């Protein structure tokens, strides 16, 4: 019964085209998880790893309610899985899902759409409670017949088995501006184990620098009540794009990182900044192909203010630094 209900929900997610349809189908998935989940999610089992803070099982469960994030990632992964199944018709598709949380939200709902012989997945999470929750959900929905291994481990250091070639790697373990959570550290580890044909999701994360008025930029504050698509939002009109600081993807990732740090060049500070007094980071996420999360469509693409220009106006230039050696954070250097 639950498998059939889940199939209908995920089909509605894939078919959704408008913001209202996205929200409706994502809410149905959230309600479904709440209804069938019997494992209590803890708020106290956050874990510090080298590269960020892994969310508690409760915090990870709440991510399903970031509606556009949930819908767009499921849509993108469905596209990627379909492509891989077409490329490899004679064998199963090998999936590594790092940071699956208590619901395995980005893969579990899609399982009924694929024959069990086509899916071979490793689901990783550092929280034992999350692993126990996924195991329970698989049993309740009858999806435990699929080839799935649930592994309690740190995804920033995990090494795949020698006989497991990753076709699809998934990790959505991020906060806005890539702060706090270990998305970058996990991606760095996974990319080093990804073969040339392997697909990384998200496919690309772009980090841009802009001078703007932070409080006037769109930002998602309540994903259950205020969800808007990018076209419905009004960006701040005096926003000044400065530069693309870096892009994280499979091809370019390793070349931009030095000792878990990424440093920009120095940028000239504007002499007149009355209309754009804040130095901000903007994130855009290309999940797969044409499926993207843009500014403020999700908590993870909200803008982030590094510093106000009013506090540094005696200097001529600024350099941005991103450091994920411990808890990911932004800092800056100034030039006289």
Secondary structure, DSSP 8 states (H G I E B T S, - for coil): -HHHHHHHHHHHHHH--SHHHHHHHHHHHHHHHHHH--S---SS--EEETTEEE--HHHHHHGGGSHHHHHHHHHHHHHHHHHHHHHTTTS-EEEEEE--TTTTTTTGGGGGGS-GGGEEEEEEES-HHHHHHHHHHHHHHTGGGSEEEEEES-TTT----TT---SEEE-----GGG-SS-HHHHHHHHHTT--TT-EEESSEEEEEEEEE-GGGS---S-TTT----GGG----TT-EEEEEEEEEETTTGGGG-BTTEEEEEEEE--S--TT--EEEEEEEEEEETTEEE-TTSSGGG--EEEEEGGGSTT-SEEEEEEE-SSS-EEEEEEE-
